[in-house]
């Protein structure tokens, strides 16, 4: 997935809005940030929170912080693994208010 594909996917989730957080784009639902996308001329990155998928992320070489936040970095023009959309959905479900996460089905 490209940066733009991740952005569009995040915005498709219930009540999600996009804003700025320092130099990153943040994606928020129910006043809770569940995804950050950063972009520089030579690279881009993704930050999201995982629960059950942490072992899968670690198997791909991504390190989970103490509270489950993953940072993924990519060279400009490089794509994120296809599972990243599932991880964005998981991050959303873990962080946003329950009334919103229930809308995922």
N, CA, C and O atoms as a GROMACS GRO file, in nm:
protein
  420
    1UNK      N    1   0.084  -0.119   0.000
    1UNK     CA    2   0.000   0.000   0.000
    1UNK      C    3   0.088   0.124   0.000
    1UNK      O    4   0.192   0.129   0.066
    2UNK      N    5   0.046   0.222  -0.074
    2UNK     CA    6   0.118   0.348  -0.078
    2UNK      C    7   0.068   0.440   0.034
    2UNK      O    8  -0.034   0.412   0.097
    3UNK      N    9   0.139   0.547   0.056
    3UNK     CA   10   0.097   0.647   0.154
    3UNK      C   11  -0.044   0.697   0.124
    3UNK      O   12  -0.128   0.707   0.213
    4UNK      N   13  -0.070   0.729  -0.001
    4UNK     CA   14  -0.202   0.780  -0.039
    4UNK      C   15  -0.311   0.675  -0.021
    4UNK      O   16  -0.422   0.708   0.020
    5UNK      N   17  -0.282   0.549  -0.051
    5UNK     CA   18  -0.381   0.442  -0.030
    5UNK      C   19  -0.413   0.427   0.119
    5UNK      O   20  -0.529   0.408   0.155
    6UNK      N   21  -0.311   0.435   0.204
    6UNK     CA   22  -0.335   0.427   0.348
    6UNK      C   23  -0.418   0.546   0.396
    6UNK      O   24  -0.509   0.530   0.478
    7UNK      N   25  -0.388   0.662   0.345
    7UNK     CA   26  -0.462   0.783   0.381
    7UNK      C   27  -0.610   0.766   0.345
    7UNK      O   28  -0.697   0.792   0.428
    8UNK      N   29  -0.637   0.724   0.222
    8UNK     CA   30  -0.777   0.705   0.178
    8UNK      C   31  -0.847   0.599   0.261
    8UNK      O   32  -0.963   0.614   0.298
    9UNK      N   33  -0.775   0.489   0.291
    9UNK     CA   34  -0.836   0.383   0.371
    9UNK      C   35  -0.872   0.435   0.510
    9UNK      O   36  -0.983   0.412   0.558
   10UNK      N   37  -0.779   0.505   0.574
   10UNK     CA   38  -0.806   0.558   0.708
   10UNK      C   39  -0.929   0.650   0.706
   10UNK      O   40  -1.013   0.642   0.796
   11UNK      N   41  -0.939   0.734   0.605
   11UNK     CA   42  -1.052   0.826   0.596
   11UNK      C   43  -1.184   0.756   0.567
   11UNK      O   44  -1.290   0.815   0.586
   12UNK      N   45  -1.179   0.631   0.522
   12UNK     CA   46  -1.302   0.556   0.496
   12UNK      C   47  -1.361   0.496   0.624
   12UNK      O   48  -1.475   0.451   0.624
   13UNK      N   49  -1.284   0.497   0.733
   13UNK     CA   50  -1.333   0.441   0.859
   13UNK      C   51  -1.430   0.539   0.925
   13UNK      O   52  -1.415   0.660   0.907
   14UNK      N   53  -1.528   0.490   1.000
   14UNK     CA   54  -1.634   0.575   1.054
   14UNK      C   55  -1.584   0.698   1.131
   14UNK      O   56  -1.501   0.687   1.222
   15UNK      N   57  -1.636   0.813   1.093
   15UNK     CA   58  -1.615   0.941   1.161
   15UNK      C   59  -1.468   0.983   1.171
   15UNK      O   60  -1.430   1.055   1.264
   16UNK      N   61  -1.386   0.938   1.078
   16UNK     CA   62  -1.243   0.973   1.080
   16UNK      C   63  -1.220   1.108   1.013
   16UNK      O   64  -1.277   1.139   0.908
   17UNK      N   65  -1.135   1.187   1.076
   17UNK     CA   66  -1.092   1.314   1.019
   17UNK      C   67  -0.940   1.315   1.013
   17UNK      O   68  -0.872   1.242   1.086
   18UNK      N   69  -0.888   1.399   0.926
   18UNK     CA   70  -0.743   1.413   0.908
   18UNK      C   71  -0.702   1.551   0.957
   18UNK      O   72  -0.770   1.651   0.933
   19UNK      N   73  -0.589   1.556   1.025
   19UNK     CA   74  -0.535   1.682   1.072
   19UNK      C   75  -0.384   1.677   1.075
   19UNK      O   76  -0.323   1.582   1.026
   20UNK      N   77  -0.324   1.779   1.133
   20UNK     CA   78  -0.178   1.786   1.143
   20UNK      C   79  -0.135   1.767   1.287
   20UNK      O   80  -0.200   1.813   1.380
   21UNK      N   81  -0.023   1.698   1.302
   21UNK     CA   82   0.040   1.678   1.431
   21UNK      C   83   0.190   1.698   1.410
   21UNK      O   84   0.259   1.607   1.364
   22UNK      N   85   0.238   1.814   1.442
   22UNK     CA   86   0.378   1.852   1.414
   22UNK      C   87   0.403   1.838   1.264
   22UNK      O   88   0.345   1.912   1.185
   23UNK      N   89   0.488   1.744   1.225
   23UNK     CA   90   0.519   1.726   1.083
   23UNK      C   91   0.444   1.608   1.022
   23UNK      O   92   0.466   1.576   0.905
   24UNK      N   93   0.357   1.545   1.098
   24UNK     CA   94   0.284   1.427   1.052
   24UNK      C   95   0.137   1.460   1.026
   24UNK      O   96   0.084   1.561   1.074
   25UNK      N   97   0.074   1.372   0.948
   25UNK     CA   98  -0.071   1.375   0.936
   25UNK      C   99  -0.125   1.284   1.046
   25UNK      O  100  -0.071   1.176   1.069
   26UNK      N  101  -0.229   1.327   1.112
   26UNK     CA  102  -0.292   1.241   1.212
   26UNK      C  103  -0.433   1.209   1.170
   26UNK      O  104  -0.500   1.290   1.105
   27UNK      N  105  -0.478   1.092   1.207
   27UNK     CA  106  -0.612   1.046   1.174
   27UNK      C  107  -0.682   1.018   1.306
   27UNK      O  108  -0.635   0.940   1.389
   28UNK      N  109  -0.797   1.082   1.322
   28UNK     CA  110  -0.868   1.086   1.449
   28UNK      C  111  -1.013   1.044   1.430
   28UNK      O  112  -1.076   1.077   1.330
   29UNK      N  113  -1.064   0.972   1.528
   29UNK     CA  114  -1.207   0.941   1.534
   29UNK      C  115  -1.247   0.946   1.681
   29UNK      O  116  -1.178   0.889   1.766
   30UNK      N  117  -1.355   1.012   1.711
   30UNK     CA  118  -1.397   1.022   1.850
   30UNK      C  119  -1.293   1.089   1.938
   30UNK      O  120  -1.276   1.052   2.054
   31UNK      N  121  -1.223   1.188   1.884
   31UNK     CA  122  -1.118   1.264   1.955
   31UNK      C  123  -0.997   1.180   1.993
   31UNK      O  124  -0.919   1.219   2.080
   32UNK      N  125  -0.981   1.063   1.930
   32UNK     CA  126  -0.867   0.974   1.958
   32UNK      C  127  -0.786   0.954   1.831
   32UNK      O  128  -0.840   0.919   1.726
   33UNK      N  129  -0.655   0.976   1.840
   33UNK     CA  130  -0.565   0.955   1.726
   33UNK      C  131  -0.530   0.807   1.716
   33UNK      O  132  -0.483   0.747   1.813
   34UNK      N  133  -0.552   0.748   1.599
   34UNK     CA  134  -0.522   0.606   1.581
   34UNK      C  135  -0.416   0.579   1.474
   34UNK      O  136  -0.371   0.466   1.460
   35UNK      N  137  -0.376   0.682   1.399
   35UNK     CA  138  -0.279   0.663   1.292
   35UNK      C  139  -0.206   0.794   1.266
   35UNK      O  140  -0.266   0.902   1.267
   36UNK      N  141  -0.075   0.782   1.243
   36UNK     CA  142   0.007   0.896   1.203
   36UNK      C  143   0.085   0.858   1.078
   36UNK      O  144   0.143   0.749   1.071
   37UNK      N  145   0.086   0.947   0.980
   37UNK     CA  146   0.163   0.926   0.857
   37UNK      C  147   0.259   1.043   0.842
   37UNK      O  148   0.218   1.159   0.846
   38UNK      N  149   0.386   1.012   0.825
   38UNK     CA  150   0.487   1.115   0.804
   38UNK      C  151   0.547   1.102   0.666
   38UNK      O  152   0.560   0.992   0.612
   39UNK      N  153   0.583   1.216   0.608
   39UNK     CA  154   0.640   1.212   0.473
   39UNK      C  155   0.754   1.312   0.462
   39UNK      O  156   0.740   1.429   0.498
   40UNK      N  157   0.866   1.265   0.413
   40UNK     CA  158   0.983   1.347   0.384
   40UNK      C  159   1.022   1.319   0.240
   40UNK      O  160   0.973   1.222   0.181
   41UNK      N  161   1.110   1.400   0.181
   41UNK     CA  162   1.145   1.378   0.040
   41UNK      C  163   1.202   1.239   0.011
   41UNK      O  164   1.178   1.184  -0.097
   42UNK      N  165   1.276   1.181   0.105
   42UNK     CA  166   1.341   1.053   0.079
   42UNK      C  167   1.277   0.932   0.147
   42UNK      O  168   1.318   0.819   0.125
   43UNK      N  169   1.174   0.956   0.231
   43UNK     CA  170   1.112   0.845   0.304
   43UNK      C  171   0.975   0.884   0.356
   43UNK      O  172   0.936   1.001   0.354
   44UNK      N  173   0.902   0.784   0.403
   44UNK     CA  174   0.774   0.807   0.468
   44UNK      C  175   0.758   0.704   0.579
   44UNK      O  176   0.824   0.600   0.577
   45UNK      N  177   0.671   0.732   0.675
   45UNK     CA  178   0.654   0.638   0.785
   45UNK      C  179   0.509   0.631   0.831
   45UNK      O  180   0.428   0.719   0.804
   46UNK      N  181   0.482   0.522   0.901
   46UNK     CA  182   0.350   0.492   0.955
   46UNK      C  183   0.367   0.462   1.103
   46UNK      O  184   0.459   0.389   1.142
   47UNK      N  185   0.280   0.519   1.184
   47UNK     CA  186   0.276   0.487   1.327
   47UNK      C  187   0.132   0.449   1.361
   47UNK      O  188   0.038   0.523   1.332
   48UNK      N  189   0.117   0.332   1.423
   48UNK     CA  190  -0.014   0.285   1.463
   48UNK      C  191   0.000   0.191   1.581
   48UNK      O  192   0.109   0.143   1.611
   49UNK      N  193  -0.112   0.165   1.648
   49UNK     CA  194  -0.110   0.079   1.765
   49UNK      C  195  -0.166  -0.058   1.729
   49UNK      O  196  -0.267  -0.070   1.661
   50UNK      N  197  -0.097  -0.162   1.777
   50UNK     CA  198  -0.143  -0.298   1.754
   50UNK      C  199  -0.163  -0.371   1.886
   50UNK      O  200  -0.102  -0.338   1.988
   51UNK      N  201  -0.249  -0.470   1.881
   51UNK     CA  202  -0.273  -0.560   1.993
   51UNK      C  203  -0.239  -0.702   1.949
   51UNK      O  204  -0.123  -0.743   1.957
   52UNK      N  205  -0.340  -0.776   1.901
   52UNK     CA  206  -0.318  -0.915   1.861
   52UNK      C  207  -0.218  -0.932   1.745
   52UNK      O  208  -0.158  -1.039   1.732
   53UNK      N  209  -0.199  -0.831   1.664
   53UNK     CA  210  -0.110  -0.844   1.547
   53UNK      C  211   0.036  -0.808   1.575
   53UNK      O  212   0.118  -0.809   1.484
   54UNK      N  213   0.069  -0.777   1.700
   54UNK     CA  214   0.209  -0.743   1.731
   54UNK      C  215   0.306  -0.853   1.686
   54UNK      O  216   0.408  -0.820   1.625
   55UNK      N  217   0.278  -0.982   1.713
   55UNK     CA  218   0.373  -1.084   1.667
   55UNK      C  219   0.393  -1.084   1.514
   55UNK      O  220   0.504  -1.109   1.466
   56UNK      N  221   0.287  -1.057   1.439
   56UNK     CA  222   0.298  -1.050   1.293
   56UNK      C  223   0.387  -0.934   1.251
   56UNK      O  224   0.470  -0.947   1.160
   57UNK      N  225   0.370  -0.820   1.317
   57UNK     CA  226   0.452  -0.702   1.286
   57UNK      C  227   0.598  -0.728   1.321
   57UNK      O  228   0.688  -0.692   1.245
   58UNK      N  229   0.622  -0.789   1.436
   58UNK     CA  230   0.759  -0.819   1.477
   58UNK      C  231   0.824  -0.920   1.382
   58UNK      O  232   0.944  -0.912   1.357
   59UNK      N  233   0.746  -1.014   1.330
   59UNK     CA  234   0.799  -1.112   1.234
   59UNK      C  235   0.844  -1.043   1.106
   59UNK      O  236   0.933  -1.092   1.036
   60UNK      N  237   0.782  -0.928   1.073
   60UNK     CA  238   0.821  -0.853   0.954
   60UNK      C  239   0.933  -0.752   0.985
   60UNK      O  240   0.976  -0.677   0.898
   61UNK      N  241   0.979  -0.752   1.110
   61UNK     CA  242   1.091  -0.666   1.147
   61UNK      C  243   1.055  -0.533   1.209
   61UNK      O  244   1.143  -0.448   1.227
   62UNK      N  245   0.929  -0.511   1.240
   62UNK     CA  246   0.887  -0.386   1.304
   62UNK      C  247   0.886  -0.405   1.454
   62UNK      O  248   0.841  -0.508   1.505
   63UNK      N  249   0.936  -0.307   1.525
   63UNK     CA  250   0.947  -0.314   1.670
   63UNK      C  251   0.826  -0.249   1.735
   63UNK      O  252   0.787  -0.138   1.700
   64UNK      N  253   0.767  -0.320   1.832
   64UNK     CA  254   0.654  -0.266   1.907
   64UNK      C  255   0.708  -0.201   2.034
   64UNK      O  256   0.785  -0.262   2.108
   65UNK      N  257   0.668  -0.078   2.058
   65UNK     CA  258   0.706  -0.012   2.182
   65UNK      C  259   0.635  -0.078   2.299
   65UNK      O  260   0.560  -0.174   2.283
   66UNK      N  261   0.660  -0.025   2.418
   66UNK     CA  262   0.606  -0.084   2.540
   66UNK      C  263   0.454  -0.089   2.543
   66UNK      O  264   0.396  -0.178   2.606
   67UNK      N  265   0.389   0.005   2.476
   67UNK     CA  266   0.242   0.006   2.480
   67UNK      C  267   0.179  -0.030   2.345
   67UNK      O  268   0.062   0.000   2.320
   68UNK      N  269   0.257  -0.094   2.257
   68UNK     CA  270   0.203  -0.149   2.134
   68UNK      C  271   0.206  -0.061   2.011
   68UNK      O  272   0.150  -0.099   1.908
   69UNK      N  273   0.269   0.056   2.018
   69UNK     CA  274   0.278   0.141   1.900
   69UNK      C  275   0.392   0.093   1.811
   69UNK      O  276   0.503   0.068   1.858
   70UNK      N  277   0.364   0.080   1.683
   70UNK     CA  278   0.458   0.032   1.582
   70UNK      C  279   0.497   0.151   1.494
   70UNK      O  280   0.413   0.233   1.457
   71UNK      N  281   0.626   0.158   1.461
   71UNK     CA  282   0.671   0.257   1.362
   71UNK      C  283   0.728   0.178   1.244
   71UNK      O  284   0.815   0.093   1.260
   72UNK      N  285   0.676   0.210   1.127
   72UNK     CA  286   0.720   0.146   1.003
   72UNK      C  287   0.778   0.255   0.914
   72UNK      O  288   0.714   0.357   0.892
   73UNK      N  289   0.898   0.235   0.863
   73UNK     CA  290   0.960   0.333   0.774
   73UNK      C  291   0.984   0.274   0.636
   73UNK      O  292   1.018   0.156   0.623
   74UNK      N  293   0.965   0.358   0.534
   74UNK     CA  294   0.980   0.314   0.396
   74UNK      C  295   1.054   0.420   0.316
   74UNK      O  296   1.043   0.540   0.343
   75UNK      N  297   1.129   0.375   0.217
   75UNK     CA  298   1.195   0.468   0.125
   75UNK      C  299   1.087   0.531   0.037
   75UNK      O  300   0.981   0.473   0.015
   76UNK      N  301   1.115   0.650  -0.014
   76UNK     CA  302   1.021   0.716  -0.105
   76UNK      C  303   0.992   0.621  -0.222
   76UNK      O  304   1.085   0.563  -0.279
   77UNK      N  305   0.867   0.606  -0.257
   77UNK     CA  306   0.828   0.518  -0.365
   77UNK      C  307   0.807   0.373  -0.324
   77UNK      O  308   0.753   0.294  -0.402
   78UNK      N  309   0.850   0.336  -0.204
   78UNK     CA  310   0.832   0.199  -0.154
   78UNK      C  311   0.691   0.187  -0.097
   78UNK      O  312   0.636   0.283  -0.044
   79UNK      N  313   0.634   0.068  -0.107
   79UNK     CA  314   0.500   0.043  -0.054
   79UNK      C  315   0.507  -0.030   0.079
   79UNK      O  316   0.601  -0.104   0.105
   80UNK      N  317   0.406  -0.008   0.161
   80UNK     CA  318   0.392  -0.082   0.286
   80UNK      C  319   0.332  -0.219   0.255
   80UNK      O  320   0.266  -0.235   0.152
   81UNK      N  321   0.354  -0.319   0.341
   81UNK     CA  322   0.294  -0.451   0.317
   81UNK      C  323   0.142  -0.443   0.312
   81UNK      O  324   0.081  -0.356   0.375
   82UNK      N  325   0.081  -0.533   0.238
   82UNK     CA  326  -0.064  -0.530   0.221
   82UNK      C  327  -0.140  -0.544   0.353
   82UNK      O  328  -0.253  -0.497   0.364
   83UNK      N  329  -0.079  -0.608   0.454
   83UNK     CA  330  -0.145  -0.625   0.584
   83UNK      C  331  -0.160  -0.493   0.659
   83UNK      O  332  -0.229  -0.488   0.761
   84UNK      N  333  -0.097  -0.387   0.611
   84UNK     CA  334  -0.101  -0.259   0.681
   84UNK      C  335  -0.244  -0.207   0.692
   84UNK      O  336  -0.278  -0.145   0.793
   85UNK      N  337  -0.327  -0.229   0.594
   85UNK     CA  338  -0.468  -0.185   0.603
   85UNK      C  339  -0.537  -0.255   0.719
   85UNK      O  340  -0.614  -0.192   0.793
   86UNK      N  341  -0.512  -0.384   0.737
   86UNK     CA  342  -0.570  -0.456   0.850
   86UNK      C  343  -0.520  -0.397   0.982
   86UNK      O  344  -0.595  -0.387   1.079
   87UNK      N  345  -0.394  -0.359   0.984
   87UNK     CA  346  -0.336  -0.301   1.105
   87UNK      C  347  -0.396  -0.163   1.134
   87UNK      O  348  -0.414  -0.129   1.251
   88UNK      N  349  -0.425  -0.085   1.032
   88UNK     CA  350  -0.490   0.045   1.052
   88UNK      C  351  -0.628   0.021   1.115
   88UNK      O  352  -0.667   0.091   1.208
   89UNK      N  353  -0.699  -0.077   1.063
   89UNK     CA  354  -0.831  -0.112   1.118
   89UNK      C  355  -0.819  -0.157   1.264
   89UNK      O  356  -0.900  -0.119   1.348
   90UNK      N  357  -0.718  -0.237   1.293
   90UNK     CA  358  -0.695  -0.285   1.430
   90UNK      C  359  -0.664  -0.167   1.523
   90UNK      O  360  -0.716  -0.158   1.633
   91UNK      N  361  -0.579  -0.077   1.478
   91UNK     CA  362  -0.544   0.041   1.557
   91UNK      C  363  -0.669   0.123   1.585
   91UNK      O  364  -0.691   0.167   1.698
   92UNK      N  365  -0.750   0.144   1.484
   92UNK     CA  366  -0.877   0.215   1.499
   92UNK      C  367  -0.962   0.148   1.607
   92UNK      O  368  -1.010   0.213   1.700
   93UNK      N  369  -0.980   0.017   1.594
   93UNK     CA  370  -1.066  -0.056   1.688
   93UNK      C  371  -1.014  -0.052   1.831
   93UNK      O  372  -1.092  -0.050   1.926
   94UNK      N  373  -0.882  -0.051   1.846
   94UNK     CA  374  -0.822  -0.048   1.980
   94UNK      C  375  -0.835   0.088   2.048
   94UNK      O  376  -0.846   0.096   2.170
   95UNK      N  377  -0.834   0.194   1.970
   95UNK     CA  378  -0.819   0.328   2.028
   95UNK      C  379  -0.947   0.409   2.034
   95UNK      O  380  -0.972   0.477   2.134
   96UNK      N  381  -1.028   0.405   1.930
   96UNK     CA  382  -1.145   0.493   1.926
   96UNK      C  383  -1.250   0.446   2.026
   96UNK      O  384  -1.245   0.332   2.072
   97UNK      N  385  -1.346   0.533   2.061
   97UNK     CA  386  -1.453   0.491   2.152
   97UNK      C  387  -1.528   0.368   2.099
   97UNK      O  388  -1.540   0.348   1.978
   98UNK      N  389  -1.576   0.288   2.192
   98UNK     CA  390  -1.642   0.162   2.156
   98UNK      C  391  -1.760   0.181   2.060
   98UNK      O  392  -1.785   0.097   1.974
   99UNK      N  393  -1.833   0.291   2.075
   99UNK     CA  394  -1.948   0.313   1.987
   99UNK      C  395  -1.902   0.322   1.840
   99UNK      O  396  -1.977   0.283   1.751
  100UNK      N  397  -1.782   0.372   1.816
  100UNK     CA  398  -1.730   0.379   1.680
  100UNK      C  399  -1.673   0.245   1.635
  100UNK      O  400  -1.697   0.201   1.522
  101UNK      N  401  -1.597   0.179   1.722
  101UNK     CA  402  -1.538   0.051   1.682
  101UNK      C  403  -1.646  -0.054   1.652
  101UNK      O  404  -1.623  -0.145   1.572
  102UNK      N  405  -1.761  -0.042   1.716
  102UNK     CA  406  -1.873  -0.134   1.688
  102UNK      C  407  -1.924  -0.117   1.546
  102UNK      O  408  -1.981  -0.210   1.488
  103UNK      N  409  -1.905   0.000   1.488
  103UNK     CA  410  -1.951   0.026   1.351
  103UNK      C  411  -1.870  -0.052   1.248
  103UNK      O  412  -1.912  -0.064   1.132
  104UNK      N  413  -1.754  -0.104   1.288
  104UNK     CA  414  -1.671  -0.182   1.196
  104UNK      C  415  -1.732  -0.318   1.166
  104UNK      O  416  -1.702  -0.378   1.063
  105UNK      N  417  -1.819  -0.366   1.255
  105UNK     CA  418  -1.883  -0.495   1.232
  105UNK      C  419  -1.808  -0.610   1.290
  105UNK      O  420  -1.851  -0.725   1.278
   0.00000   0.00000   0.00000
